[in-house]
Amino acid sequence: MARPSKPLLSRERIVETACALVDAQGLEGLSTRRLAAELGVSGPSLYNHFRTKDEILEAVADAVSAQVDLSMFDEGDGRDWQTALHDCAISYRAALKAHPHIIPVFARGPGRRPAALRVADAIFGAMVRAGWPPAQATHIGALMRYFITGSALASFAQGFVDDAAAYDPADYPHLGQAHLLAERGQRVDEGAFETGLRAIIDGLAVQYAAVAHG
């Protein structure tokens, strides 16, 4: 029997192609018609695997969640909860930075997305094992998601222009160097993320001491 001229359609192939479209053109660039054309199939073929465009976007978001390294939460890994939380946050942000256009879908929460739920489960489980009460472990998981997704959603540095005249010292006496931020965007944003992450974890460590001796 002759082999098919094109790879058979699968959920994995649909998600991979949809992710590439979203990465290149944003959420508005994804339509079932455009996706079908990229895959070389008819539109109705997609509905054998996904009922709606929203389901496809949920699957793309979940595929990005699957890129988050969770090995630091393995019981035999050996990292303490602070280091594990830090290392997971770095991996989580890297996954989102690689696919920034899908971040608004993350704002809906993990829902029924398996990989996203595994991230939430791993963080919650590790915090409870470390001695955090379940309610506070839930708050920590939520806090990390707020901070990481927010930091990946936009660049602070790229919010400034490279025109020194835009920051008249008469109006902004402390922004004399603000026009230099744009060209240093990645370094500024990564430094800000690390500073914020450290502040969060150090603050949690203070709370943890109170929990441990409470």
MDTraj code that builds the backbone (N, CA, C; nanometers):
import mdtraj as md
import numpy as np

residues = "MET ALA ARG PRO SER LYS PRO LEU LEU SER ARG GLU ARG ILE VAL GLU THR ALA CYS ALA LEU VAL ASP ALA GLN GLY LEU GLU GLY LEU SER THR ARG ARG LEU ALA ALA GLU LEU GLY VAL SER GLY PRO SER LEU TYR ASN HIS PHE ARG THR LYS ASP GLU ILE LEU GLU ALA VAL ALA ASP ALA VAL SER ALA GLN VAL ASP LEU SER MET PHE ASP GLU GLY ASP GLY ARG ASP TRP GLN THR ALA LEU HIS ASP CYS ALA ILE SER TYR ARG ALA ALA LEU LYS ALA HIS PRO HIS ILE ILE PRO VAL PHE ALA ARG GLY PRO GLY ARG ARG PRO ALA ALA LEU ARG VAL ALA ASP ALA ILE PHE GLY ALA MET VAL ARG ALA GLY TRP PRO PRO ALA GLN ALA THR HIS ILE GLY ALA LEU MET ARG TYR PHE ILE THR GLY SER ALA LEU ALA SER PHE ALA GLN GLY PHE VAL ASP ASP ALA ALA ALA TYR ASP PRO ALA ASP TYR PRO HIS LEU GLY GLN ALA HIS LEU LEU ALA GLU ARG GLY GLN ARG VAL ASP GLU GLY ALA PHE GLU THR GLY LEU ARG ALA ILE ILE ASP GLY LEU ALA VAL GLN TYR ALA ALA VAL ALA HIS GLY".split()
xyz = np.array([
    [0.0856, -0.1194, 0.0000],
    [0.0000, 0.0000, 0.0000],
    [0.0894, 0.1247, 0.0000],
    [0.0541, 0.2210, -0.0858],
    [0.1344, 0.3424, -0.0944],
    [0.1249, 0.4213, 0.0352],
    [0.2342, 0.4824, 0.0730],
    [0.2351, 0.5635, 0.1946],
    [0.1688, 0.6979, 0.1657],
    [0.0998, 0.7564, 0.2642],
    [0.0353, 0.8859, 0.2412],
    [0.1384, 0.9925, 0.2059],
    [0.1020, 1.0842, 0.1166],
    [0.1955, 1.1878, 0.0721],
    [0.2213, 1.2912, 0.1809],
    [0.1294, 1.3038, 0.2776],
    [0.1451, 1.3988, 0.3874],
    [0.1304, 1.3248, 0.5193],
    [0.1997, 1.3715, 0.6238],
    [0.1847, 1.3055, 0.7536],
    [0.0388, 1.3062, 0.7977],
    [-0.0023, 1.1983, 0.8622],
    [-0.1386, 1.1915, 0.9121],
    [-0.1612, 1.3008, 1.0166],
    [-0.2796, 1.3552, 1.0160],
    [-0.3138, 1.4605, 1.1109],
    [-0.3246, 1.4010, 1.2506],
    [-0.2681, 1.4715, 1.3482],
    [-0.2729, 1.4270, 1.4873],
    [-0.2873, 1.5494, 1.5765],
    [-0.3268, 1.5261, 1.7001],
    [-0.3368, 1.6361, 1.7956],
    [-0.2018, 1.7049, 1.8114],
    [-0.0964, 1.6240, 1.8194],
    [0.0366, 1.6797, 1.8395],
    [0.0770, 1.7707, 1.7240],
    [0.0485, 1.7278, 1.6026],
    [0.0847, 1.8075, 1.4852],
    [0.0016, 1.9356, 1.4788],
    [-0.1245, 1.9269, 1.5140],
    [-0.2102, 2.0454, 1.5167],
    [-0.1583, 2.1458, 1.6190],
    [-0.1271, 2.0973, 1.7386],
    [-0.0812, 2.1860, 1.8456],
    [0.0527, 2.2499, 1.8086],
    [0.1432, 2.1728, 1.7544],
    [0.2742, 2.2255, 1.7161],
    [0.2598, 2.3361, 1.6103],
    [0.1750, 2.3140, 1.5120],
    [0.1549, 2.4129, 1.4065],
    [0.0823, 2.5355, 1.4599],
    [-0.0170, 2.5142, 1.5446],
    [-0.0895, 2.6263, 1.6047],
    [0.0039, 2.7105, 1.6909],
    [0.0922, 2.6459, 1.7650],
    [0.1875, 2.7176, 1.8493],
    [0.2794, 2.8045, 1.7631],
    [0.3252, 2.7505, 1.6510],
    [0.4118, 2.8268, 1.5614],
    [0.3385, 2.9481, 1.5051],
    [0.2112, 2.9317, 1.4720],
    [0.1320, 3.0441, 1.4211],
    [0.1145, 3.1522, 1.5278],
    [0.0828, 3.1096, 1.6497],
    [0.0649, 3.2066, 1.7585],
    [0.1964, 3.2775, 1.7872],
    [0.3067, 3.2038, 1.7896],
    [0.4375, 3.2652, 1.8133],
    [0.4682, 3.3712, 1.7081],
    [0.4345, 3.3424, 1.5838],
    [0.4693, 3.4313, 1.4735],
    [0.3722, 3.5477, 1.4575],
    [0.2431, 3.5245, 1.4844],
    [0.1424, 3.6241, 1.4487],
    [0.0494, 3.6642, 1.5635],
    [0.0700, 3.6094, 1.6801],
    [-0.0149, 3.6429, 1.7927],
    [-0.1450, 3.5654, 1.7921],
    [-0.2234, 3.5834, 1.8970],
    [-0.3496, 3.5111, 1.9090],
    [-0.4437, 3.5428, 1.7940],
    [-0.4410, 3.6690, 1.7501],
    [-0.5307, 3.7081, 1.6415],
    [-0.4905, 3.6449, 1.5079],
    [-0.3684, 3.5950, 1.5014],
    [-0.3218, 3.5322, 1.3773],
    [-0.3645, 3.3880, 1.3622],
    [-0.4255, 3.3330, 1.4665],
    [-0.4685, 3.1933, 1.4605],
    [-0.6171, 3.1849, 1.4284],
    [-0.6488, 3.1180, 1.3214],
    [-0.7870, 3.0844, 1.2874],
    [-0.7864, 2.9396, 1.2411],
    [-0.9003, 2.8739, 1.2515],
    [-0.9047, 2.7341, 1.2075],
    [-0.8776, 2.7244, 1.0581],
    [-0.9217, 2.8248, 0.9831],
    [-0.8965, 2.8225, 0.8388],
    [-0.7469, 2.8322, 0.8089],
    [-0.6803, 2.9264, 0.8764],
    [-0.5363, 2.9426, 0.8529],
    [-0.4600, 2.8207, 0.9021],
    [-0.5004, 2.7676, 1.0147],
    [-0.4338, 2.6493, 1.0694],
    [-0.4490, 2.5307, 0.9746],
    [-0.5698, 2.5102, 0.9219],
    [-0.5927, 2.4009, 0.8278],
    [-0.5062, 2.4181, 0.7038],
    [-0.4938, 2.5420, 0.6563],
    [-0.4116, 2.5672, 0.5378],
    [-0.2652, 2.5345, 0.5653],
    [-0.2157, 2.5717, 0.6824],
    [-0.0764, 2.5411, 0.7184],
    [-0.0530, 2.3904, 0.7251],
    [-0.1547, 2.3186, 0.7696],
    [-0.1433, 2.1736, 0.7832],
    [-0.1707, 2.1008, 0.6514],
    [-0.2245, 2.1745, 0.5536],
    [-0.2558, 2.1132, 0.4257],
    [-0.3759, 2.0214, 0.4311],
    [-0.4736, 2.0574, 0.5149],
    [-0.5943, 1.9754, 0.5282],
    [-0.7169, 2.0656, 0.5154],
    [-0.8330, 2.0062, 0.5102],
    [-0.9572, 2.0834, 0.5096],
    [-0.9936, 2.1202, 0.6529],
    [-1.0631, 2.2328, 0.6679],
    [-1.1007, 2.2801, 0.8005],
    [-1.1718, 2.1774, 0.8864],
    [-1.2709, 2.1071, 0.8319],
    [-1.3443, 2.0098, 0.9135],
    [-1.2559, 1.8993, 0.9716],
    [-1.1398, 1.8750, 0.9106],
    [-1.0504, 1.7705, 0.9628],
    [-1.0053, 1.8011, 1.1046],
    [-0.9931, 1.9301, 1.1356],
    [-0.9482, 1.9693, 1.2695],
    [-1.0471, 1.9263, 1.3760],
    [-1.1747, 1.9234, 1.3394],
    [-1.2791, 1.8957, 1.4379],
    [-1.2850, 1.7482, 1.4784],
    [-1.2056, 1.6659, 1.4115],
    [-1.1911, 1.5275, 1.4582],
    [-1.1045, 1.5216, 1.5840],
    [-1.0320, 1.6304, 1.6085],
    [-0.9394, 1.6338, 1.7227],
    [-0.9748, 1.7434, 1.8233],
    [-1.0252, 1.8567, 1.7766],
    [-1.0620, 1.9680, 1.8632],
    [-1.1972, 2.0226, 1.8196],
    [-1.2811, 2.0522, 1.9157],
    [-1.4151, 2.1008, 1.8821],
    [-1.4155, 2.2488, 1.8460],
    [-1.3264, 2.3264, 1.9066],
    [-1.3273, 2.4708, 1.8866],
    [-1.1844, 2.5252, 1.8810],
    [-1.1741, 2.6482, 1.8348],
    [-1.0451, 2.7173, 1.8368],
    [-0.9944, 2.7334, 1.9793],
    [-1.0851, 2.7624, 2.0735],
    [-1.0438, 2.7777, 2.2135],
    [-0.9801, 2.6503, 2.2676],
    [-1.0309, 2.5361, 2.2270],
    [-0.9704, 2.4098, 2.2707],
    [-0.8285, 2.3973, 2.2166],
    [-0.8073, 2.4440, 2.0956],
    [-0.6723, 2.4401, 2.0374],
    [-0.5793, 2.5308, 2.1169],
    [-0.6270, 2.6505, 2.1507],
    [-0.5449, 2.7432, 2.2288],
    [-0.5133, 2.6866, 2.3668],
    [-0.6109, 2.6205, 2.4281],
    [-0.5861, 2.5571, 2.5576],
    [-0.4770, 2.4506, 2.5447],
    [-0.4800, 2.3757, 2.4357],
    [-0.3796, 2.2718, 2.4133],
    [-0.2420, 2.3331, 2.3892],
    [-0.2379, 2.4463, 2.3181],
    [-0.1098, 2.5151, 2.2972],
    [-0.0538, 2.5624, 2.4313],
    [-0.1388, 2.6238, 2.5127],
    [-0.0953, 2.6691, 2.6451],
    [-0.0439, 2.5527, 2.7280],
    [-0.1105, 2.4393, 2.7182],
    [-0.0677, 2.3231, 2.7957],
    [0.0662, 2.2709, 2.7460],
    [0.0877, 2.2762, 2.6148],
    [0.2165, 2.2335, 2.5601],
    [0.3293, 2.3222, 2.6115],
    [0.3015, 2.4509, 2.6282],
    [0.4022, 2.5411, 2.6847],
    [0.4251, 2.5088, 2.8325],
    [0.3176, 2.4800, 2.9057],
    [0.3318, 2.4395, 3.0464],
    [0.4183, 2.3154, 3.0605],
    [0.4091, 2.2266, 2.9628],
    [0.4869, 2.1019, 2.9680],
    [0.6368, 2.1277, 2.9569],
    [0.6758, 2.2482, 2.9141],
    [0.8178, 2.2820, 2.9030],
    [0.8789, 2.3242, 3.0367],
    [0.7940, 2.3445, 3.1367],
    [0.8445, 2.3861, 3.2682],
    [0.9099, 2.2667, 3.3384],
    [1.0326, 2.2862, 3.3819],
    [1.1071, 2.1814, 3.4527],
    [1.0519, 2.1692, 3.5951],
    [1.0101, 2.0488, 3.6321],
    [0.9570, 2.0243, 3.7665],
    [1.0445, 1.9274, 3.8457],
    [1.1611, 1.8943, 3.7921],
    [1.2452, 1.7925, 3.8562],
    [1.2912, 1.8338, 3.9951],
    [1.2976, 1.9652, 4.0202],
    [1.3437, 2.0123, 4.1513],
    [1.2461, 1.9791, 4.2633],
    [1.1231, 1.9404, 4.2261],
    [1.0235, 1.9046, 4.3264],
    [1.0169, 1.7546, 4.3533],
    [1.0982, 1.6760, 4.2828],
    [1.1032, 1.5331, 4.3102],
    [1.1523, 1.5119, 4.4532],
    [1.0927, 1.4189, 4.5223],
    [1.1260, 1.4002, 4.6640],
    [1.2726, 1.3652, 4.6861],
    [1.3356, 1.3011, 4.5889],
    [1.4764, 1.2658, 4.6059],
    [1.5730, 1.3677, 4.5495],
    [1.5230, 1.4818, 4.5038],
    [1.6102, 1.5801, 4.4373],
    [1.7091, 1.6444, 4.5334],
    [1.6647, 1.6754, 4.6540],
    [1.7564, 1.7291, 4.7543],
    [1.7557, 1.8796, 4.7700],
    [1.6942, 1.9525, 4.6793],
    [1.6897, 2.0971, 4.6936],
    [1.5880, 2.1366, 4.8002],
    [1.6213, 2.2373, 4.8802],
    [1.5238, 2.2848, 4.9790],
    [1.4126, 2.3600, 4.9062],
    [1.3053, 2.3929, 4.9798],
    [1.1885, 2.4491, 4.9128],
    [1.2173, 2.5848, 4.8501],
    [1.3074, 2.6645, 4.9130],
    [1.3388, 2.7956, 4.8554],
    [1.4110, 2.7818, 4.7214],
    [1.5108, 2.6940, 4.7182],
    [1.5872, 2.6744, 4.5942],
    [1.4988, 2.6140, 4.4859],
    [1.4154, 2.5184, 4.5251],
    [1.3257, 2.4551, 4.4284],
    [1.2285, 2.5572, 4.3695],
    [1.1735, 2.6433, 4.4536],
    [1.0798, 2.7451, 4.4068],
    [1.1506, 2.8416, 4.3111],
    [1.2719, 2.8805, 4.3455],
    [1.3505, 2.9705, 4.2607],
    [1.3780, 2.9071, 4.1246],
    [1.4257, 2.7829, 4.1258],
    [1.4651, 2.7176, 4.0012],
    [1.3436, 2.6907, 3.9122],
    [1.2312, 2.6559, 3.9728],
    [1.1096, 2.6355, 3.8955],
    [1.0645, 2.7665, 3.8314],
    [1.0723, 2.8759, 3.9070],
    [1.0311, 3.0057, 3.8547],
    [1.1150, 3.0462, 3.7334],
    [1.2437, 3.0183, 3.7390],
    [1.3320, 3.0500, 3.6261],
    [1.2889, 2.9698, 3.5032],
    [1.2629, 2.8420, 3.5213],
    [1.2202, 2.7571, 3.4100],
    [1.0840, 2.7988, 3.3571],
    [0.9929, 2.8309, 3.4474],
    [0.8566, 2.8713, 3.4111],
    [0.8614, 2.9987, 3.3259],
    [0.9377, 3.0968, 3.3718],
    [0.9470, 3.2227, 3.2977],
    [1.0110, 3.2016, 3.1604],
    [1.1113, 3.1150, 3.1543],
    [1.1770, 3.0881, 3.0257],
    [1.0784, 3.0298, 2.9253],
    [0.9912, 2.9404, 2.9723],
    [0.8913, 2.8810, 2.8836],
    [0.7951, 2.9872, 2.8320],
    [0.7524, 3.0772, 2.9208],
    [0.6597, 3.1818, 2.8790],
    [0.7267, 3.2842, 2.7882],
    [0.8521, 3.3184, 2.8169],
    [0.9235, 3.4142, 2.7328],
    [0.9416, 3.3618, 2.5914],
    [0.9536, 3.2306, 2.5778],
    [0.9698, 3.1715, 2.4449],
    [0.8400, 3.1752, 2.3653],
    [0.7270, 3.1902, 2.4351],
    [0.5956, 3.1899, 2.3693],
    [0.5085, 3.2997, 2.4301],
    [0.5480, 3.4258, 2.4191],
    [0.4796, 3.5331, 2.4923],
    [0.3354, 3.5575, 2.4496],
    [0.3013, 3.5262, 2.3251],
    [0.1650, 3.5570, 2.2791],
    [0.0583, 3.4679, 2.3430],
    [0.1000, 3.3541, 2.3981],
    [0.0012, 3.2624, 2.4572],
    [-0.0269, 3.2982, 2.6033],
    [0.0467, 3.3937, 2.6594],
    [0.0330, 3.4249, 2.8020],
    [-0.1101, 3.4616, 2.8417],
    [-0.1852, 3.5392, 2.7619],
    [-0.3227, 3.5689, 2.8034],
    [-0.4081, 3.4450, 2.8286],
    [-0.3786, 3.3360, 2.7600],
    [-0.4539, 3.2123, 2.7825],
    [-0.4206, 3.1566, 2.9207],
    [-0.2963, 3.1756, 2.9660],
    [-0.2572, 3.1302, 3.0994],
    [-0.3368, 3.2019, 3.2085],
    [-0.3795, 3.3246, 3.1791],
    [-0.4523, 3.4025, 3.2792],
    [-0.5849, 3.3376, 3.3169],
    [-0.6317, 3.2455, 3.2338],
    [-0.7576, 3.1779, 3.2645],
    [-0.7398, 3.0717, 3.3736],
    [-0.6160, 3.0428, 3.4112],
    [-0.5920, 2.9388, 3.5099],
    [-0.5681, 2.8041, 3.4442],
    [-0.5288, 2.7034, 3.5209],
    [-0.4954, 2.5725, 3.4633],
    [-0.6142, 2.4940, 3.4116],
    [-0.7357, 2.5232, 3.4645],
    [-0.8558, 2.4561, 3.4147],
    [-0.8423, 2.3054, 3.4135],
    [-0.8510, 2.2492, 3.2933],
    [-0.8370, 2.1042, 3.2777],
    [-0.7092, 2.0686, 3.2015],
    [-0.6151, 2.1611, 3.1940],
    [-0.4931, 2.1357, 3.1172],
    [-0.3992, 2.0472, 3.1995],
    [-0.3687, 1.9260, 3.1528],
    [-0.2907, 1.8315, 3.2330],
    [-0.1536, 1.8830, 3.2755],
    [-0.0766, 1.9382, 3.1816],
    [0.0580, 1.9834, 3.2172],
    [0.0523, 2.1010, 3.3135],
    [-0.0423, 2.1919, 3.2925],
    [-0.0569, 2.3065, 3.3825],
    [-0.0965, 2.2606, 3.5222],
    [-0.1825, 2.1613, 3.5282],
    [-0.2221, 2.1073, 3.6580],
    [-0.1058, 2.0371, 3.7270],
    [-0.0188, 1.9748, 3.6477],
    [0.0994, 1.9106, 3.7077],
    [0.1916, 2.0149, 3.7696],
    [0.2043, 2.1317, 3.7054],
    [0.2852, 2.2396, 3.7637],
    [0.2255, 2.2824, 3.8975],
    [0.0942, 2.3088, 3.8983],
    [0.0283, 2.3513, 4.0228],
    [0.0399, 2.2441, 4.1305],
    [0.0217, 2.1184, 4.0907],
    [0.0282, 2.0075, 4.1855],
    [0.1682, 1.9932, 4.2442],
    [0.2702, 2.0086, 4.1593],
    [0.4085, 1.9922, 4.2055],
    [0.4456, 2.1005, 4.3063],
    [0.4078, 2.2244, 4.2776],
    [0.4406, 2.3339, 4.3691],
    [0.3665, 2.3172, 4.5010],
    [0.2379, 2.2909, 4.4924],
    [0.1584, 2.2742, 4.6141],
    [0.2119, 2.1578, 4.6981],
    [0.2360, 2.0437, 4.6337],
    [0.2836, 1.9266, 4.7070],
    [0.4167, 1.9507, 4.7747],
    [0.5070, 2.0190, 4.7041],
    [0.6393, 2.0455, 4.7614],
    [0.6301, 2.1396, 4.8807],
    [0.5432, 2.2394, 4.8725],
    [0.5307, 2.3330, 4.9833],
    [0.4702, 2.2649, 5.1061],
    [0.3705, 2.1798, 5.0854],
    [0.3106, 2.1071, 5.1972],
    [0.4130, 2.0122, 5.2596],
    [0.4891, 1.9418, 5.1772],
    [0.5927, 1.8517, 5.2309],
    [0.6965, 1.9293, 5.3114],
    [0.7206, 2.0539, 5.2704],
    [0.8198, 2.1352, 5.3415],
    [0.7674, 2.1871, 5.4751],
    [0.6375, 2.1735, 5.4985],
    [0.5808, 2.2153, 5.6258],
    [0.4857, 2.3327, 5.6191],
    [0.4591, 2.3842, 5.4984],
    [0.3628, 2.4927, 5.4865],
    [0.2214, 2.4383, 5.5052],
    [0.1352, 2.5099, 5.5768],
    [-0.0062, 2.4700, 5.5836],
    [-0.0670, 2.4734, 5.4433],
    [-0.1624, 2.3857, 5.4138],
    [-0.2196, 2.3798, 5.2793],
    [-0.2721, 2.5132, 5.2273],
    [-0.3349, 2.5922, 5.3119],
    [-0.3892, 2.7217, 5.2655],
    [-0.2762, 2.8125, 5.2182],
    [-0.1672, 2.8170, 5.2950],
    [-0.0555, 2.9016, 5.2553],
    [0.0183, 2.8446, 5.1353],
    [0.0219, 2.7131, 5.1228],
    [0.0829, 2.6513, 5.0045],
    [0.0053, 2.6912, 4.8792],
    [-0.1266, 2.6988, 4.8917],
    [-0.2099, 2.7441, 4.7805],
    [-0.1774, 2.8884, 4.7455],
    [-0.1611, 2.9723, 4.8460],
    [-0.1289, 3.1128, 4.8228],
    [0.0069, 3.1271, 4.7537],
    [0.1019, 3.0444, 4.7930],
    [0.2344, 3.0506, 4.7313],
    [0.2264, 3.0139, 4.5836],
    [0.1524, 2.9093, 4.5521],
    [0.1365, 2.8707, 4.4122],
    [0.0736, 2.9818, 4.3302],
    [-0.0292, 3.0451, 4.3863],
    [-0.0958, 3.1559, 4.3165],
    [-0.0006, 3.2739, 4.3003],
    [0.0720, 3.3062, 4.4067],
    [0.1674, 3.4173, 4.4028],
    [0.2713, 3.3974, 4.2931],
    [0.3254, 3.2774, 4.2845],
    [0.4280, 3.2514, 4.1840],
    [0.3707, 3.2651, 4.0434],
    [0.2495, 3.2179, 4.0234],
    [0.1899, 3.2298, 3.8898],
    [0.1649, 3.3765, 3.8549],
    [0.1155, 3.4547, 3.9500],
    [0.0925, 3.5971, 3.9248],
    [0.2239, 3.6657, 3.8860],
    [0.3267, 3.6395, 3.9652],
    [0.4542, 3.7090, 3.9448],
    [0.5191, 3.6672, 3.8136],
    [0.5213, 3.5380, 3.7853],
    [0.5909, 3.4895, 3.6661],
    [0.5189, 3.5311, 3.5385],
    [0.3879, 3.5120, 3.5344],
    [0.3151, 3.5493, 3.4125],
    [0.3188, 3.7003, 3.3917],
    [0.3082, 3.7754, 3.4998],
    [0.3144, 3.9213, 3.4875],
    [0.4485, 3.9682, 3.4347],
    [0.5561, 3.9078, 3.4827],
    [0.6889, 3.9495, 3.4397],
    [0.7148, 3.9136, 3.2943],
    [0.6525, 3.8059, 3.2474],
    [0.6739, 3.7630, 3.1091],
    [0.5828, 3.8352, 3.0111],
    [0.4796, 3.9004, 3.0624],
    [0.3798, 3.9621, 2.9757],
    [0.4321, 4.0872, 2.9066],
    [0.5194, 4.1606, 2.9722],
    [0.5689, 4.2846, 2.9135],
    [0.7080, 4.3158, 2.9642],
    [0.7777, 4.3998, 2.8904],
    [0.9119, 4.4423, 2.9283],
    [0.9057, 4.5817, 2.9895],
    [0.9599, 4.5955, 3.1072],
    [0.9702, 4.7284, 3.1681],
    [1.0623, 4.8163, 3.0848],
    [1.1786, 4.7621, 3.0505],
    [1.2794, 4.8417, 2.9804],
    [1.2315, 4.8880, 2.8433],
    [1.1610, 4.8010, 2.7721],
    [1.1143, 4.8365, 2.6384],
    [0.9987, 4.9357, 2.6420],
    [0.9535, 4.9690, 2.7614],
    [0.8504, 5.0709, 2.7742],
    [0.9060, 5.2121, 2.7647],
    [1.0375, 5.2238, 2.7584],
    [1.1032, 5.3533, 2.7431],
    [1.1583, 5.3666, 2.6017],
    [1.1714, 5.4905, 2.5546],
    [1.2272, 5.5150, 2.4212],
    [1.3721, 5.5597, 2.4341],
    [1.4465, 5.5489, 2.3240],
    [1.5895, 5.5824, 2.3307],
    [1.6167, 5.7295, 2.2976],
    [1.5188, 5.8142, 2.3187],
    [1.5304, 5.9576, 2.2924],
    [1.5429, 6.0320, 2.4248],
    [1.6617, 6.0849, 2.4506],
    [1.6856, 6.1533, 2.5777],
    [1.5934, 6.2728, 2.5969],
    [1.5517, 6.3337, 2.4860],
    [1.4659, 6.4513, 2.4949],
    [1.3280, 6.4187, 2.5501],
    [1.2913, 6.2904, 2.5484],
    [1.1593, 6.2509, 2.5978],
    [1.1497, 6.2608, 2.7492],
    [1.2654, 6.2738, 2.8149],
    [1.2672, 6.2728, 2.9612],
    [1.3315, 6.4011, 3.0138],
    [1.2586, 6.5095, 2.9944],
    [1.3052, 6.6417, 3.0352],
    [1.3261, 6.6435, 3.1865],
    [1.4487, 6.6781, 3.2313],
    [1.4753, 6.6786, 3.3753],
    [1.3848, 6.7728, 3.4537],
    [1.3299, 6.8727, 3.3857],
    [1.2369, 6.9627, 3.4554],
    [1.1104, 6.8888, 3.4964],
    [1.0733, 6.7885, 3.4159],
    [0.9533, 6.7100, 3.4469],
    [0.9860, 6.5798, 3.5202],
    [1.1004, 6.5191, 3.4846],
    [1.1373, 6.3882, 3.5404],
    [1.2816, 6.3954, 3.5917],
    [1.3017, 6.4569, 3.7075],
    [1.4387, 6.4817, 3.7550],
    [1.5204, 6.3561, 3.7821],
    [1.4550, 6.2416, 3.7932],
    [1.5289, 6.1195, 3.8261],
    [1.5380, 6.0220, 3.7083],
    [1.4951, 6.0636, 3.5906],
    [1.4953, 5.9741, 3.4745],
    [1.5956, 6.0175, 3.3679],
    [1.7054, 6.0778, 3.4120],
    [1.8049, 6.1263, 3.3177],
    [1.8691, 6.0180, 3.2333],
    [1.8686, 5.8954, 3.2814],
    [1.9283, 5.7839, 3.2081],
    [1.8232, 5.6886, 3.1505],
    [1.6970, 5.7269, 3.1586],
    [1.5899, 5.6361, 3.1163],
    [1.5976, 5.6004, 2.9682],
    [1.6526, 5.6910, 2.8863],
    [1.6606, 5.6626, 2.7430],
    [1.7582, 5.5494, 2.7105],
    [1.8391, 5.5104, 2.8082],
    [1.9340, 5.4009, 2.7875],
    [1.8732, 5.2640, 2.8162],
    [1.7554, 5.2640, 2.8777],
    [1.6962, 5.1369, 2.9201],
    [1.6607, 5.0480, 2.8019],
    [1.6081, 5.1067, 2.6944],
    [1.5601, 5.0259, 2.5824],
    [1.6679, 4.9345, 2.5265],
    [1.7900, 4.9880, 2.5137],
    [1.8977, 4.9066, 2.4553],
    [1.9524, 4.8041, 2.5539],
    [1.9150, 4.8163, 2.6789],
    [1.9603, 4.7222, 2.7821],
    [1.8443, 4.6373, 2.8326],
    [1.7438, 4.6231, 2.7474],
    [1.6180, 4.5624, 2.7887],
    [1.6294, 4.4275, 2.8552],
    [1.6974, 4.3329, 2.7905],
    [1.7024, 4.1979, 2.8455],
    [1.7717, 4.1954, 2.9808],
    [1.8833, 4.2682, 2.9921],
    [1.9568, 4.2690, 3.1179],
    [1.8737, 4.3318, 3.2294],
    [1.8031, 4.4409, 3.1972],
    [1.7203, 4.5074, 3.2982],
    [1.6065, 4.4169, 3.3419],
    [1.5380, 4.3574, 3.2452],
    [1.4218, 4.2750, 3.2790],
    [1.4618, 4.1502, 3.3557],
    [1.5728, 4.0878, 3.3173],
    [1.6173, 3.9692, 3.3901],
    [1.6628, 4.0066, 3.5310],
    [1.7289, 4.1203, 3.5430],
    [1.7704, 4.1660, 3.6756],
    [1.6523, 4.1973, 3.7648],
    [1.5503, 4.2595, 3.7046],
    [1.4297, 4.2926, 3.7813],
    [1.3588, 4.1655, 3.8256],
    [1.3522, 4.0667, 3.7354],
    [1.2865, 3.9410, 3.7715],
    [1.3597, 3.8726, 3.8863],
    [1.4903, 3.8646, 3.8768],
    [1.5685, 3.7993, 3.9823],
    [1.5551, 3.8748, 4.1140],
    [1.5548, 4.0077, 4.1088],
    [1.5387, 4.0882, 4.2299],
    [1.4025, 4.0618, 4.2946],
    [1.2984, 4.0617, 4.2124],
    [1.1643, 4.0367, 4.2650],
    [1.1492, 3.8966, 4.3187],
    [1.2054, 3.7998, 4.2460],
    [1.1955, 3.6605, 4.2893],
    [1.2660, 3.6407, 4.4221],
    [1.3836, 3.7006, 4.4351],
    [1.4584, 3.6890, 4.5606],
    [1.3806, 3.7538, 4.6750],
    [1.3203, 3.8688, 4.6472],
    [1.2429, 3.9376, 4.7519],
    [1.1249, 3.8518, 4.7967],
    [1.0587, 3.7882, 4.7014],
    [0.9449, 3.7020, 4.7349],
    [0.9907, 3.5838, 4.8199],
    [1.0956, 3.5157, 4.7755],
    [1.1394, 3.3955, 4.8472],
    [1.1958, 3.4311, 4.9847],
    [1.2717, 3.5416, 4.9926],
    [1.3235, 3.5846, 5.1232],
    [1.2082, 3.6210, 5.2177],
    [1.1060, 3.6859, 5.1635],
    [0.9897, 3.7195, 5.2459],
    [0.9162, 3.5952, 5.2922],
    [0.9049, 3.4971, 5.2018],
    [0.8402, 3.3721, 5.2403],
    [0.9211, 3.2990, 5.3473],
    [1.0538, 3.3093, 5.3392],
    [1.1384, 3.2434, 5.4389],
    [1.1114, 3.2988, 5.5784],
    [1.0867, 3.4297, 5.5866],
    [1.0545, 3.4919, 5.7161],
    [0.9208, 3.4361, 5.7656],
    [0.8226, 3.4277, 5.6773],
    [0.6938, 3.3713, 5.7171],
    [0.7073, 3.2250, 5.7577],
    [0.7931, 3.1523, 5.6860],
    [0.8116, 3.0100, 5.7122],
    [0.8685, 2.9878, 5.8522],
    [0.9605, 3.0762, 5.8920],
    [1.0194, 3.0652, 6.0273],
    [0.9099, 3.0774, 6.1322],
    [0.8143, 3.1658, 6.1078],
    [0.7039, 3.1811, 6.2021],
    [0.6135, 3.0588, 6.2016],
    [0.5924, 3.0014, 6.0825],
    [0.5099, 2.8803, 6.0730],
    [0.5777, 2.7636, 6.1447],
    [0.7073, 2.7507, 6.1230],
    [0.7809, 2.6380, 6.1800],
    [0.7854, 2.6442, 6.3326],
    [0.7815, 2.7658, 6.3881],
    [0.7893, 2.7791, 6.5328],
    [0.6540, 2.8142, 6.5947],
    [0.5494, 2.8092, 6.5093],
    [0.4183, 2.8458, 6.5594],
    [0.3534, 2.7335, 6.6400],
])
top = md.Topology()
chain = top.add_chain()
for i, resn in enumerate(residues, 1):
    res = top.add_residue(resn, chain, resSeq=i)
    for name in ("N", "CA", "C"):
        top.add_atom(name, md.element.get_by_symbol(name[0]), res)
traj = md.Trajectory(xyz[None], top)
